[in-house]
């Protein structure tokens, strides 16, 4: 097993992804992880395919 699979980046991703999926903002996740730059958080907070599909199916019909 490669040790890079179990380093601090995986721990951050393991924390950030569930926070994102439960509605936490990238700013909140950045603060939680100790980042001042939101671009850094995007490396850890990954969307899953099911979440992306639900966003893609969202209709703006009647909203605009």
C-alpha positions in Angstrom: 0.0 0.0 0.0 1.2 3.5 -0.8 1.5 5.7 2.2 0.1 8.8 0.2 -3.3 7.2 0.3 -3.4 7.7 4.1 -1.8 11.1 4.6 -3.2 14.4 5.8 -4.8 15.2 2.5 -7.1 12.1 2.7 -8.1 13.1 6.2 -9.0 16.6 5.0 -11.0 15.1 2.1 -12.7 12.7 4.4 -13.8 15.7 6.5 -14.6 18.2 3.7 -16.6 16.0 1.4 -19.4 15.1 3.9 -19.5 18.8 5.1 -20.1 19.8 1.5 -22.7 17.2 0.9 -24.7 18.3 4.0 -24.8 21.9 2.8 -21.8 23.6 4.4 -20.4 26.5 2.4 -16.9 26.4 0.9 -16.1 29.3 3.3 -17.2 27.3 6.3 -15.2 24.3 5.2 -12.1 26.4 4.5 -12.4 27.9 8.0 -12.8 24.4 9.5 -9.7 23.1 7.6 -7.7 26.2 8.4 -7.5 27.5 4.9 -7.7 31.2 4.0 -8.0 30.5 0.3 -11.2 28.9 -1.0 -9.3 27.4 -4.0 -7.4 25.2 -1.6 -10.7 23.7 -0.3 -11.7 22.7 -3.8 -8.9 20.1 -3.7 -10.5 18.4 -0.7 -14.2 19.0 -1.1 -15.4 16.8 -4.0 -18.9 16.4 -5.3 -20.2 13.0 -5.9 -21.9 12.0 -9.1 -25.4 11.7 -7.5 -25.1 15.3 -6.2 -24.1 16.6 -9.7 -27.0 14.7 -11.3 -29.5 16.3 -8.9 -28.2 19.8 -9.7 -28.3 19.0 -13.4 -32.0 18.0 -13.2 -33.0 21.2 -11.4 -35.3 23.3 -13.5 -35.4 27.1 -13.4 -38.7 27.0 -15.3 -41.1 29.3 -13.5 -38.3 30.8 -11.4 -36.9 33.3 -13.9 
